[in-house]
Amino acid sequence: MAELLVRYFAAAADAAGCEEEVLGAEQSDTLTTVGAVRAHLIARYGEPMARVLENGSFLVDGVVQRDDATPIGARVDVLPPFAGG
């Protein structure tokens, strides 16, 4: 994979300190599953991101994915848990 676009929303953006980033080939080649992306983000952003991802969701190319074995596409959106209303 050449590049991976990661977009962060709400608390996930706060934890990452940005709303989006592009991971280059040197990083994205190892980030082939949801679980690998999860582990990378926790290693990179620490406990604040771990708390978000504990109950948050990933959208892979626009589709909600919760299984860590799911292959990723060109874009991953990191969503915090949503409160009921």
PDB file of N, CA, C and O in Angstrom:
ATOM      1  N   MET A   1       0.853  -1.177   0.000  1.00  0.00           N
ATOM      2  CA  MET A   1       0.000   0.000   0.000  1.00  0.00           C
ATOM      3  C   MET A   1       0.896   1.236   0.000  1.00  0.00           C
ATOM      4  O   MET A   1       1.866   1.304   0.754  1.00  0.00           O
ATOM      5  N   ALA A   2       0.576   2.190  -0.828  1.00  0.00           N
ATOM      6  CA  ALA A   2       1.401   3.385  -0.949  1.00  0.00           C
ATOM      7  C   ALA A   2       1.223   4.320   0.239  1.00  0.00           C
ATOM      8  O   ALA A   2       2.206   4.699   0.876  1.00  0.00           O
ATOM      9  N   GLU A   3       0.007   4.692   0.543  1.00  0.00           N
ATOM     10  CA  GLU A   3      -0.281   5.600   1.653  1.00  0.00           C
ATOM     11  C   GLU A   3      -1.596   5.200   2.295  1.00  0.00           C
ATOM     12  O   GLU A   3      -2.452   4.573   1.671  1.00  0.00           O
ATOM     13  N   LEU A   4      -1.732   5.575   3.548  1.00  0.00           N
ATOM     14  CA  LEU A   4      -2.970   5.330   4.280  1.00  0.00           C
ATOM     15  C   LEU A   4      -3.420   6.648   4.883  1.00  0.00           C
ATOM     16  O   LEU A   4      -2.682   7.267   5.651  1.00  0.00           O
ATOM     17  N   LEU A   5      -4.626   7.082   4.542  1.00  0.00           N
ATOM     18  CA  LEU A   5      -5.213   8.279   5.128  1.00  0.00           C
ATOM     19  C   LEU A   5      -5.968   7.866   6.383  1.00  0.00           C
ATOM     20  O   LEU A   5      -6.859   7.018   6.331  1.00  0.00           O
ATOM     21  N   VAL A   6      -5.605   8.473   7.518  1.00  0.00           N
ATOM     22  CA  VAL A   6      -6.296   8.219   8.782  1.00  0.00           C
ATOM     23  C   VAL A   6      -6.952   9.523   9.195  1.00  0.00           C
ATOM     24  O   VAL A   6      -6.283  10.544   9.357  1.00  0.00           O
ATOM     25  N   ARG A   7      -8.278   9.481   9.367  1.00  0.00           N
ATOM     26  CA  ARG A   7      -9.029  10.665   9.793  1.00  0.00           C
ATOM     27  C   ARG A   7      -9.553  10.421  11.203  1.00  0.00           C
ATOM     28  O   ARG A   7     -10.027   9.331  11.524  1.00  0.00           O
ATOM     29  N   TYR A   8      -9.459  11.456  12.043  1.00  0.00           N
ATOM     30  CA  TYR A   8      -9.864  11.365  13.441  1.00  0.00           C
ATOM     31  C   TYR A   8     -11.035  12.304  13.698  1.00  0.00           C
ATOM     32  O   TYR A   8     -11.088  13.407  13.155  1.00  0.00           O
ATOM     33  N   PHE A   9     -11.970  11.860  14.528  1.00  0.00           N
ATOM     34  CA  PHE A   9     -13.149  12.657  14.830  1.00  0.00           C
ATOM     35  C   PHE A   9     -13.303  12.811  16.337  1.00  0.00           C
ATOM     36  O   PHE A   9     -13.044  11.881  17.100  1.00  0.00           O
ATOM     37  N   ALA A  10     -13.734  14.017  16.759  1.00  0.00           N
ATOM     38  CA  ALA A  10     -14.065  14.333  18.157  1.00  0.00           C
ATOM     39  C   ALA A  10     -12.927  13.933  19.099  1.00  0.00           C
ATOM     40  O   ALA A  10     -11.803  14.405  18.931  1.00  0.00           O
ATOM     41  N   ALA A  11     -13.194  13.078  20.078  1.00  0.00           N
ATOM     42  CA  ALA A  11     -12.190  12.702  21.078  1.00  0.00           C
ATOM     43  C   ALA A  11     -10.978  12.026  20.445  1.00  0.00           C
ATOM     44  O   ALA A  11      -9.869  12.138  20.967  1.00  0.00           O
ATOM     45  N   ALA A  12     -11.173  11.332  19.338  1.00  0.00           N
ATOM     46  CA  ALA A  12     -10.036  10.708  18.648  1.00  0.00           C
ATOM     47  C   ALA A  12      -9.102  11.787  18.093  1.00  0.00           C
ATOM     48  O   ALA A  12      -7.881  11.634  18.136  1.00  0.00           O
ATOM     49  N   ALA A  13      -9.672  12.874  17.573  1.00  0.00           N
ATOM     50  CA  ALA A  13      -8.857  13.989  17.083  1.00  0.00           C
ATOM     51  C   ALA A  13      -8.119  14.658  18.231  1.00  0.00           C
ATOM     52  O   ALA A  13      -6.963  15.056  18.084  1.00  0.00           O
ATOM     53  N   ASP A  14      -8.781  14.780  19.370  1.00  0.00           N
ATOM     54  CA  ASP A  14      -8.117  15.343  20.547  1.00  0.00           C
ATOM     55  C   ASP A  14      -6.934  14.473  20.962  1.00  0.00           C
ATOM     56  O   ASP A  14      -5.859  14.990  21.269  1.00  0.00           O
ATOM     57  N   ALA A  15      -7.127  13.166  20.974  1.00  0.00           N
ATOM     58  CA  ALA A  15      -6.065  12.244  21.385  1.00  0.00           C
ATOM     59  C   ALA A  15      -4.888  12.279  20.410  1.00  0.00           C
ATOM     60  O   ALA A  15      -3.733  12.189  20.826  1.00  0.00           O
ATOM     61  N   ALA A  16      -5.180  12.410  19.118  1.00  0.00           N
ATOM     62  CA  ALA A  16      -4.126  12.418  18.100  1.00  0.00           C
ATOM     63  C   ALA A  16      -3.489  13.797  17.928  1.00  0.00           C
ATOM     64  O   ALA A  16      -2.367  13.915  17.437  1.00  0.00           O
ATOM     65  N   GLY A  17      -4.213  14.831  18.334  1.00  0.00           N
ATOM     66  CA  GLY A  17      -3.707  16.186  18.152  1.00  0.00           C
ATOM     67  C   GLY A  17      -3.838  16.690  16.720  1.00  0.00           C
ATOM     68  O   GLY A  17      -3.217  17.684  16.345  1.00  0.00           O
ATOM     69  N   CYS A  18      -4.653  15.997  15.922  1.00  0.00           N
ATOM     70  CA  CYS A  18      -4.890  16.415  14.539  1.00  0.00           C
ATOM     71  C   CYS A  18      -6.184  15.765  14.056  1.00  0.00           C
ATOM     72  O   CYS A  18      -6.689  14.827  14.673  1.00  0.00           O
ATOM     73  N   GLU A  19      -6.707  16.272  12.957  1.00  0.00           N
ATOM     74  CA  GLU A  19      -7.938  15.711  12.399  1.00  0.00           C
ATOM     75  C   GLU A  19      -7.677  14.650  11.342  1.00  0.00           C
ATOM     76  O   GLU A  19      -8.545  13.824  11.060  1.00  0.00           O
ATOM     77  N   GLU A  20      -6.488  14.669  10.760  1.00  0.00           N
ATOM     78  CA  GLU A  20      -6.130  13.622   9.807  1.00  0.00           C
ATOM     79  C   GLU A  20      -4.630  13.602   9.617  1.00  0.00           C
ATOM     80  O   GLU A  20      -3.933  14.581   9.886  1.00  0.00           O
ATOM     81  N   GLU A  21      -4.152  12.462   9.147  1.00  0.00           N
ATOM     82  CA  GLU A  21      -2.747  12.332   8.799  1.00  0.00           C
ATOM     83  C   GLU A  21      -2.625  11.276   7.711  1.00  0.00           C
ATOM     84  O   GLU A  21      -3.469  10.390   7.585  1.00  0.00           O
ATOM     85  N   VAL A  22      -1.575  11.386   6.941  1.00  0.00           N
ATOM     86  CA  VAL A  22      -1.287  10.407   5.903  1.00  0.00           C
ATOM     87  C   VAL A  22      -0.051   9.641   6.338  1.00  0.00           C
ATOM     88  O   VAL A  22       1.009  10.222   6.570  1.00  0.00           O
ATOM     89  N   LEU A  23      -0.204   8.333   6.443  1.00  0.00           N
ATOM     90  CA  LEU A  23       0.931   7.485   6.773  1.00  0.00           C
ATOM     91  C   LEU A  23       1.563   7.034   5.469  1.00  0.00           C
ATOM     92  O   LEU A  23       0.884   6.498   4.593  1.00  0.00           O
ATOM     93  N   GLY A  24       2.858   7.251   5.344  1.00  0.00           N
ATOM     94  CA  GLY A  24       3.571   6.887   4.123  1.00  0.00           C
ATOM     95  C   GLY A  24       3.765   5.389   3.991  1.00  0.00           C
ATOM     96  O   GLY A  24       3.408   4.625   4.887  1.00  0.00           O
ATOM     97  N   ALA A  25       4.325   4.980   2.882  1.00  0.00           N
ATOM     98  CA  ALA A  25       4.499   3.557   2.568  1.00  0.00           C
ATOM     99  C   ALA A  25       5.299   2.829   3.635  1.00  0.00           C
ATOM    100  O   ALA A  25       5.010   1.673   3.940  1.00  0.00           O
ATOM    101  N   GLU A  26       6.306   3.490   4.209  1.00  0.00           N
ATOM    102  CA  GLU A  26       7.132   2.829   5.221  1.00  0.00           C
ATOM    103  C   GLU A  26       6.318   2.431   6.447  1.00  0.00           C
ATOM    104  O   GLU A  26       6.658   1.455   7.115  1.00  0.00           O
ATOM    105  N   GLN A  27       5.261   3.157   6.753  1.00  0.00           N
ATOM    106  CA  GLN A  27       4.374   2.803   7.860  1.00  0.00           C
ATOM    107  C   GLN A  27       3.202   1.962   7.383  1.00  0.00           C
ATOM    108  O   GLN A  27       2.863   0.955   8.003  1.00  0.00           O
ATOM    109  N   SER A  28       2.589   2.369   6.294  1.00  0.00           N
ATOM    110  CA  SER A  28       1.346   1.721   5.879  1.00  0.00           C
ATOM    111  C   SER A  28       1.553   0.288   5.406  1.00  0.00           C
ATOM    112  O   SER A  28       0.609  -0.501   5.434  1.00  0.00           O
ATOM    113  N   ASP A  29       2.753  -0.070   4.974  1.00  0.00           N
ATOM    114  CA  ASP A  29       3.001  -1.446   4.536  1.00  0.00           C
ATOM    115  C   ASP A  29       2.839  -2.450   5.669  1.00  0.00           C
ATOM    116  O   ASP A  29       2.549  -3.619   5.413  1.00  0.00           O
ATOM    117  N   THR A  30       3.018  -2.022   6.915  1.00  0.00           N
ATOM    118  CA  THR A  30       2.853  -2.931   8.051  1.00  0.00           C
ATOM    119  C   THR A  30       1.462  -2.831   8.666  1.00  0.00           C
ATOM    120  O   THR A  30       1.095  -3.650   9.510  1.00  0.00           O
ATOM    121  N   LEU A  31       0.697  -1.845   8.253  1.00  0.00           N
ATOM    122  CA  LEU A  31      -0.631  -1.617   8.818  1.00  0.00           C
ATOM    123  C   LEU A  31      -1.688  -2.189   7.879  1.00  0.00           C
ATOM    124  O   LEU A  31      -2.383  -1.446   7.186  1.00  0.00           O
ATOM    125  N   THR A  32      -1.798  -3.494   7.864  1.00  0.00           N
ATOM    126  CA  THR A  32      -2.658  -4.158   6.884  1.00  0.00           C
ATOM    127  C   THR A  32      -4.002  -4.598   7.438  1.00  0.00           C
ATOM    128  O   THR A  32      -4.868  -5.033   6.679  1.00  0.00           O
ATOM    129  N   THR A  33      -4.194  -4.493   8.758  1.00  0.00           N
ATOM    130  CA  THR A  33      -5.460  -4.891   9.372  1.00  0.00           C
ATOM    131  C   THR A  33      -5.909  -3.830  10.368  1.00  0.00           C
ATOM    132  O   THR A  33      -5.126  -2.974  10.780  1.00  0.00           O
ATOM    133  N   VAL A  34      -7.175  -3.900  10.744  1.00  0.00           N
ATOM    134  CA  VAL A  34      -7.708  -2.995  11.767  1.00  0.00           C
ATOM    135  C   VAL A  34      -6.905  -3.136  13.059  1.00  0.00           C
ATOM    136  O   VAL A  34      -6.589  -2.134  13.700  1.00  0.00           O
ATOM    137  N   GLY A  35      -6.573  -4.358  13.445  1.00  0.00           N
ATOM    138  CA  GLY A  35      -5.805  -4.582  14.670  1.00  0.00           C
ATOM    139  C   GLY A  35      -4.432  -3.945  14.623  1.00  0.00           C
ATOM    140  O   GLY A  35      -3.970  -3.396  15.623  1.00  0.00           O
ATOM    141  N   ALA A  36      -3.774  -4.009  13.477  1.00  0.00           N
ATOM    142  CA  ALA A  36      -2.455  -3.395  13.332  1.00  0.00           C
ATOM    143  C   ALA A  36      -2.552  -1.876  13.426  1.00  0.00           C
ATOM    144  O   ALA A  36      -1.693  -1.236  14.031  1.00  0.00           O
ATOM    145  N   VAL A  37      -3.590  -1.300  12.833  1.00  0.00           N
ATOM    146  CA  VAL A  37      -3.796   0.145  12.927  1.00  0.00           C
ATOM    147  C   VAL A  37      -4.086   0.525  14.373  1.00  0.00           C
ATOM    148  O   VAL A  37      -3.541   1.509  14.874  1.00  0.00           O
ATOM    149  N   ARG A  38      -4.936  -0.240  15.048  1.00  0.00           N
ATOM    150  CA  ARG A  38      -5.257   0.018  16.455  1.00  0.00           C
ATOM    151  C   ARG A  38      -3.974   0.025  17.299  1.00  0.00           C
ATOM    152  O   ARG A  38      -3.741   0.957  18.068  1.00  0.00           O
ATOM    153  N   ALA A  39      -3.153  -1.004  17.154  1.00  0.00           N
ATOM    154  CA  ALA A  39      -1.910  -1.106  17.927  1.00  0.00           C
ATOM    155  C   ALA A  39      -0.968   0.056  17.612  1.00  0.00           C
ATOM    156  O   ALA A  39      -0.335   0.604  18.514  1.00  0.00           O
ATOM    157  N   HIS A  40      -0.875   0.428  16.349  1.00  0.00           N
ATOM    158  CA  HIS A  40      -0.016   1.541  15.942  1.00  0.00           C
ATOM    159  C   HIS A  40      -0.477   2.851  16.579  1.00  0.00           C
ATOM    160  O   HIS A  40       0.341   3.617  17.091  1.00  0.00           O
ATOM    161  N   LEU A  41      -1.776   3.106  16.549  1.00  0.00           N
ATOM    162  CA  LEU A  41      -2.294   4.361  17.101  1.00  0.00           C
ATOM    163  C   LEU A  41      -2.110   4.427  18.608  1.00  0.00           C
ATOM    164  O   LEU A  41      -1.803   5.490  19.148  1.00  0.00           O
ATOM    165  N   ILE A  42      -2.293   3.314  19.288  1.00  0.00           N
ATOM    166  CA  ILE A  42      -2.083   3.297  20.739  1.00  0.00           C
ATOM    167  C   ILE A  42      -0.608   3.506  21.058  1.00  0.00           C
ATOM    168  O   ILE A  42      -0.274   4.249  21.981  1.00  0.00           O
ATOM    169  N   ALA A  43       0.283   2.854  20.302  1.00  0.00           N
ATOM    170  CA  ALA A  43       1.723   3.040  20.524  1.00  0.00           C
ATOM    171  C   ALA A  43       2.133   4.486  20.250  1.00  0.00           C
ATOM    172  O   ALA A  43       2.981   5.038  20.952  1.00  0.00           O
ATOM    173  N   ARG A  44       1.544   5.087  19.250  1.00  0.00           N
ATOM    174  CA  ARG A  44       1.912   6.449  18.849  1.00  0.00           C
ATOM    175  C   ARG A  44       1.331   7.515  19.773  1.00  0.00           C
ATOM    176  O   ARG A  44       2.013   8.485  20.105  1.00  0.00           O
ATOM    177  N   TYR A  45       0.070   7.344  20.193  1.00  0.00           N
ATOM    178  CA  TYR A  45      -0.625   8.395  20.935  1.00  0.00           C
ATOM    179  C   TYR A  45      -0.922   8.048  22.387  1.00  0.00           C
ATOM    180  O   TYR A  45      -1.452   8.883  23.119  1.00  0.00           O
ATOM    181  N   GLY A  46      -0.595   6.844  22.816  1.00  0.00           N
ATOM    182  CA  GLY A  46      -0.665   6.488  24.224  1.00  0.00           C
ATOM    183  C   GLY A  46      -2.058   6.298  24.796  1.00  0.00           C
ATOM    184  O   GLY A  46      -3.017   5.987  24.090  1.00  0.00           O
ATOM    185  N   GLU A  47      -2.129   6.498  26.099  1.00  0.00           N
ATOM    186  CA  GLU A  47      -3.343   6.225  26.869  1.00  0.00           C
ATOM    187  C   GLU A  47      -4.571   7.003  26.390  1.00  0.00           C
ATOM    188  O   GLU A  47      -5.662   6.434  26.366  1.00  0.00           O
ATOM    189  N   PRO A  48      -4.443   8.274  26.008  1.00  0.00           N
ATOM    190  CA  PRO A  48      -5.646   8.966  25.519  1.00  0.00           C
ATOM    191  C   PRO A  48      -6.290   8.254  24.320  1.00  0.00           C
ATOM    192  O   PRO A  48      -7.514   8.145  24.250  1.00  0.00           O
ATOM    193  N   MET A  49      -5.475   7.776  23.389  1.00  0.00           N
ATOM    194  CA  MET A  49      -6.026   7.062  22.233  1.00  0.00           C
ATOM    195  C   MET A  49      -6.537   5.687  22.654  1.00  0.00           C
ATOM    196  O   MET A  49      -7.551   5.225  22.132  1.00  0.00           O
ATOM    197  N   ALA A  50      -5.865   5.036  23.574  1.00  0.00           N
ATOM    198  CA  ALA A  50      -6.327   3.719  24.048  1.00  0.00           C
ATOM    199  C   ALA A  50      -7.725   3.834  24.641  1.00  0.00           C
ATOM    200  O   ALA A  50      -8.566   2.964  24.417  1.00  0.00           O
ATOM    201  N   ARG A  51      -7.982   4.908  25.401  1.00  0.00           N
ATOM    202  CA  ARG A  51      -9.316   5.103  25.983  1.00  0.00           C
ATOM    203  C   ARG A  51     -10.370   5.304  24.895  1.00  0.00           C
ATOM    204  O   ARG A  51     -11.472   4.766  24.993  1.00  0.00           O
ATOM    205  N   VAL A  52     -10.039   6.069  23.869  1.00  0.00           N
ATOM    206  CA  VAL A  52     -10.978   6.290  22.763  1.00  0.00           C
ATOM    207  C   VAL A  52     -11.275   4.975  22.049  1.00  0.00           C
ATOM    208  O   VAL A  52     -12.431   4.675  21.751  1.00  0.00           O
ATOM    209  N   LEU A  53     -10.244   4.199  21.778  1.00  0.00           N
ATOM    210  CA  LEU A  53     -10.405   2.980  20.990  1.00  0.00           C
ATOM    211  C   LEU A  53     -11.023   1.831  21.770  1.00  0.00           C
ATOM    212  O   LEU A  53     -11.474   0.848  21.182  1.00  0.00           O
ATOM    213  N   GLU A  54     -11.044   1.951  23.095  1.00  0.00           N
ATOM    214  CA  GLU A  54     -11.646   0.895  23.919  1.00  0.00           C
ATOM    215  C   GLU A  54     -13.088   0.623  23.490  1.00  0.00           C
ATOM    216  O   GLU A  54     -13.509  -0.532  23.421  1.00  0.00           O
ATOM    217  N   ASN A  55     -13.839   1.678  23.204  1.00  0.00           N
ATOM    218  CA  ASN A  55     -15.232   1.527  22.777  1.00  0.00           C
ATOM    219  C   ASN A  55     -15.528   2.249  21.470  1.00  0.00           C
ATOM    220  O   ASN A  55     -16.685   2.354  21.063  1.00  0.00           O
ATOM    221  N   GLY A  56     -14.495   2.741  20.820  1.00  0.00           N
ATOM    222  CA  GLY A  56     -14.680   3.459  19.567  1.00  0.00           C
ATOM    223  C   GLY A  56     -14.832   2.514  18.389  1.00  0.00           C
ATOM    224  O   GLY A  56     -14.892   1.295  18.551  1.00  0.00           O
ATOM    225  N   SER A  57     -14.893   3.098  17.208  1.00  0.00           N
ATOM    226  CA  SER A  57     -15.097   2.320  15.982  1.00  0.00           C
ATOM    227  C   SER A  57     -14.116   2.758  14.906  1.00  0.00           C
ATOM    228  O   SER A  57     -13.572   3.862  14.940  1.00  0.00           O
ATOM    229  N   PHE A  58     -13.909   1.870  13.959  1.00  0.00           N
ATOM    230  CA  PHE A  58     -13.144   2.184  12.757  1.00  0.00           C
ATOM    231  C   PHE A  58     -14.081   2.093  11.560  1.00  0.00           C
ATOM    232  O   PHE A  58     -14.880   1.163  11.451  1.00  0.00           O
ATOM    233  N   LEU A  59     -13.976   3.054  10.678  1.00  0.00           N
ATOM    234  CA  LEU A  59     -14.615   2.951   9.371  1.00  0.00           C
ATOM    235  C   LEU A  59     -13.493   2.692   8.375  1.00  0.00           C
ATOM    236  O   LEU A  59     -12.546   3.473   8.281  1.00  0.00           O
ATOM    237  N   VAL A  60     -13.599   1.613   7.644  1.00  0.00           N
ATOM    238  CA  VAL A  60     -12.614   1.293   6.617  1.00  0.00           C
ATOM    239  C   VAL A  60     -13.281   1.525   5.268  1.00  0.00           C
ATOM    240  O   VAL A  60     -14.207   0.812   4.882  1.00  0.00           O
ATOM    241  N   ASP A  61     -12.796   2.529   4.568  1.00  0.00           N
ATOM    242  CA  ASP A  61     -13.400   2.927   3.293  1.00  0.00           C
ATOM    243  C   ASP A  61     -14.911   3.104   3.434  1.00  0.00           C
ATOM    244  O   ASP A  61     -15.677   2.712   2.554  1.00  0.00           O
ATOM    245  N   GLY A  62     -15.332   3.706   4.567  1.00  0.00           N
ATOM    246  CA  GLY A  62     -16.729   4.057   4.786  1.00  0.00           C
ATOM    247  C   GLY A  62     -17.601   3.001   5.420  1.00  0.00           C
ATOM    248  O   GLY A  62     -18.799   3.226   5.590  1.00  0.00           O
ATOM    249  N   VAL A  63     -17.039   1.842   5.781  1.00  0.00           N
ATOM    250  CA  VAL A  63     -17.820   0.749   6.362  1.00  0.00           C
ATOM    251  C   VAL A  63     -17.310   0.470   7.777  1.00  0.00           C
ATOM    252  O   VAL A  63     -16.106   0.321   7.982  1.00  0.00           O
ATOM    253  N   VAL A  64     -18.225   0.398   8.759  1.00  0.00           N
ATOM    254  CA  VAL A  64     -17.837   0.112  10.143  1.00  0.00           C
ATOM    255  C   VAL A  64     -17.210  -1.276  10.220  1.00  0.00           C
ATOM    256  O   VAL A  64     -17.759  -2.254   9.713  1.00  0.00           O
ATOM    257  N   GLN A  65     -16.044  -1.338  10.869  1.00  0.00           N
ATOM    258  CA  GLN A  65     -15.339  -2.610  11.054  1.00  0.00           C
ATOM    259  C   GLN A  65     -14.930  -2.737  12.516  1.00  0.00           C
ATOM    260  O   GLN A  65     -14.318  -1.824  13.072  1.00  0.00           O
ATOM    261  N   ARG A  66     -15.261  -3.851  13.136  1.00  0.00           N
ATOM    262  CA  ARG A  66     -14.910  -4.074  14.537  1.00  0.00           C
ATOM    263  C   ARG A  66     -13.952  -5.253  14.722  1.00  0.00           C
ATOM    264  O   ARG A  66     -13.350  -5.407  15.785  1.00  0.00           O
ATOM    265  N   ASP A  67     -13.814  -6.072  13.697  1.00  0.00           N
ATOM    266  CA  ASP A  67     -12.947  -7.246  13.773  1.00  0.00           C
ATOM    267  C   ASP A  67     -11.508  -6.825  13.484  1.00  0.00           C
ATOM    268  O   ASP A  67     -11.223  -6.264  12.425  1.00  0.00           O
ATOM    269  N   ASP A  68     -10.599  -7.096  14.426  1.00  0.00           N
ATOM    270  CA  ASP A  68      -9.203  -6.700  14.257  1.00  0.00           C
ATOM    271  C   ASP A  68      -8.531  -7.363  13.061  1.00  0.00           C
ATOM    272  O   ASP A  68      -7.507  -6.869  12.589  1.00  0.00           O
ATOM    273  N   ALA A  69      -9.073  -8.459  12.562  1.00  0.00           N
ATOM    274  CA  ALA A  69      -8.475  -9.153  11.412  1.00  0.00           C
ATOM    275  C   ALA A  69      -8.904  -8.562  10.069  1.00  0.00           C
ATOM    276  O   ALA A  69      -8.403  -8.977   9.024  1.00  0.00           O
ATOM    277  N   THR A  70      -9.821  -7.603  10.088  1.00  0.00           N
ATOM    278  CA  THR A  70     -10.315  -7.006   8.845  1.00  0.00           C
ATOM    279  C   THR A  70      -9.195  -6.268   8.120  1.00  0.00           C
ATOM    280  O   THR A  70      -8.511  -5.442   8.725  1.00  0.00           O
ATOM    281  N   PRO A  71      -8.998  -6.552   6.838  1.00  0.00           N
ATOM    282  CA  PRO A  71      -7.999  -5.801   6.065  1.00  0.00           C
ATOM    283  C   PRO A  71      -8.428  -4.341   5.922  1.00  0.00           C
ATOM    284  O   PRO A  71      -9.618  -4.035   5.860  1.00  0.00           O
ATOM    285  N   ILE A  72      -7.453  -3.460   5.873  1.00  0.00           N
ATOM    286  CA  ILE A  72      -7.777  -2.047   5.708  1.00  0.00           C
ATOM    287  C   ILE A  72      -7.711  -1.663   4.241  1.00  0.00           C
ATOM    288  O   ILE A  72      -7.137  -2.375   3.417  1.00  0.00           O
ATOM    289  N   GLY A  73      -8.309  -0.524   3.936  1.00  0.00           N
ATOM    290  CA  GLY A  73      -8.287   0.011   2.582  1.00  0.00           C
ATOM    291  C   GLY A  73      -7.392   1.231   2.524  1.00  0.00           C
ATOM    292  O   GLY A  73      -6.373   1.290   3.212  1.00  0.00           O
ATOM    293  N   ALA A  74      -7.762   2.196   1.717  1.00  0.00           N
ATOM    294  CA  ALA A  74      -6.964   3.403   1.534  1.00  0.00           C
ATOM    295  C   ALA A  74      -7.263   4.466   2.585  1.00  0.00           C
ATOM    296  O   ALA A  74      -6.475   5.392   2.776  1.00  0.00           O
ATOM    297  N   ARG A  75      -8.407   4.332   3.273  1.00  0.00           N
ATOM    298  CA  ARG A  75      -8.791   5.329   4.271  1.00  0.00           C
ATOM    299  C   ARG A  75      -9.370   4.634   5.488  1.00  0.00           C
ATOM    300  O   ARG A  75     -10.167   3.703   5.376  1.00  0.00           O
ATOM    301  N   VAL A  76      -8.947   5.111   6.667  1.00  0.00           N
ATOM    302  CA  VAL A  76      -9.486   4.627   7.935  1.00  0.00           C
ATOM    303  C   VAL A  76      -9.949   5.840   8.725  1.00  0.00           C
ATOM    304  O   VAL A  76      -9.190   6.789   8.921  1.00  0.00           O
ATOM    305  N   ASP A  77     -11.199   5.808   9.180  1.00  0.00           N
ATOM    306  CA  ASP A  77     -11.725   6.853  10.050  1.00  0.00           C
ATOM    307  C   ASP A  77     -11.795   6.296  11.459  1.00  0.00           C
ATOM    308  O   ASP A  77     -12.277   5.184  11.677  1.00  0.00           O
ATOM    309  N   VAL A  78     -11.311   7.078  12.414  1.00  0.00           N
ATOM    310  CA  VAL A  78     -11.309   6.670  13.815  1.00  0.00           C
ATOM    311  C   VAL A  78     -12.398   7.468  14.522  1.00  0.00           C
ATOM    312  O   VAL A  78     -12.329   8.693  14.616  1.00  0.00           O
ATOM    313  N   LEU A  79     -13.403   6.752  15.016  1.00  0.00           N
ATOM    314  CA  LEU A  79     -14.562   7.384  15.646  1.00  0.00           C
ATOM    315  C   LEU A  79     -14.599   7.052  17.129  1.00  0.00           C
ATOM    316  O   LEU A  79     -14.389   5.901  17.511  1.00  0.00           O
ATOM    317  N   PRO A  80     -14.862   8.045  17.967  1.00  0.00           N
ATOM    318  CA  PRO A  80     -15.009   7.773  19.393  1.00  0.00           C
ATOM    319  C   PRO A  80     -16.348   7.100  19.653  1.00  0.00           C
ATOM    320  O   PRO A  80     -17.209   7.060  18.774  1.00  0.00           O
ATOM    321  N   PRO A  81     -16.526   6.568  20.869  1.00  0.00           N
ATOM    322  CA  PRO A  81     -17.855   6.042  21.195  1.00  0.00           C
ATOM    323  C   PRO A  81     -18.868   7.190  21.181  1.00  0.00           C
ATOM    324  O   PRO A  81     -18.556   8.311  21.581  1.00  0.00           O
ATOM    325  N   PHE A  82     -20.060   6.898  20.724  1.00  0.00           N
ATOM    326  CA  PHE A  82     -21.108   7.913  20.673  1.00  0.00           C
ATOM    327  C   PHE A  82     -22.052   7.733  21.843  1.00  0.00           C
ATOM    328  O   PHE A  82     -22.389   6.609  22.216  1.00  0.00           O
ATOM    329  N   ALA A  83     -22.479   8.847  22.421  1.00  0.00           N
ATOM    330  CA  ALA A  83     -23.442   8.807  23.520  1.00  0.00           C
ATOM    331  C   ALA A  83     -24.846   8.680  22.947  1.00  0.00           C
ATOM    332  O   ALA A  83     -25.138   9.166  21.854  1.00  0.00           O
ATOM    333  N   GLY A  84     -25.691   8.027  23.694  1.00  0.00           N
ATOM    334  CA  GLY A  84     -27.091   7.901  23.270  1.00  0.00           C
ATOM    335  C   GLY A  84     -27.812   9.225  23.408  1.00  0.00           C
ATOM    336  O   GLY A  84     -27.338  10.140  24.080  1.00  0.00           O
ATOM    337  N   GLY A  85     -28.941   9.314  22.776  1.00  0.00           N
ATOM    338  CA  GLY A  85     -29.646  10.588  22.868  1.00  0.00           C
ATOM    339  C   GLY A  85     -31.084  10.461  22.556  1.00  0.00           C
ATOM    340  O   GLY A  85     -31.814  11.451  22.591  1.00  0.00           O
TER     341      GLY A  85
END
